[in-house]
């Protein structure tokens, strides 16, 4: 057990902007007549942030991406939230988050 799991993966940081955007997304009510966008993280920005941290700490990029596209932004979607991430060495920064367009899983 223990929470020292960072040794095997990446350290995950959120930009202040991404954290604000995540809070706003989790708090937002959908417009009238629109389906609820978030199934799991509605009103739970801490859980959303923890889920992104858990997913990114394991470095989900393919070997090809790590070698050939290391500097390119990496996109991760959880529960309809798109995160724009950047890997720098062993640190990954979530730079922006936004709702997936249309709110539908394709």
Rosetta blueprint (number, residue, H / E / L):
1 X L
2 X L
3 X L
4 X L
5 X H
6 X H
7 X H
8 X H
9 X L
10 X L
11 X E
12 X E
13 X E
14 X E
15 X L
16 X H
17 X H
18 X H
19 X H
20 X H
21 X H
22 X H
23 X H
24 X H
25 X H
26 X H
27 X H
28 X L
29 X L
30 X L
31 X L
32 X L
33 X L
34 X L
35 X L
36 X L
37 X L
38 X L
39 X L
40 X L
41 X L
42 X L
43 X L
44 X L
45 X H
46 X H
47 X H
48 X H
49 X H
50 X H
51 X H
52 X H
53 X H
54 X H
55 X H
56 X H
57 X H
58 X L
59 X L
60 X L
61 X L
62 X L
63 X H
64 X H
65 X H
66 X H
67 X H
68 X H
69 X L
70 X L
71 X L
72 X L
73 X L
74 X E
75 X E
76 X E
77 X E
78 X E
79 X L
80 X L
81 X E
82 X E
83 X E
84 X E
85 X E
86 X E
87 X E
88 X E
89 X L
90 X L
91 X E
92 X E
93 X E
94 X E
95 X E
96 X E
97 X E
98 X E
99 X E
100 X L
101 X H
102 X H
103 X H
104 X L
105 X L
106 X L
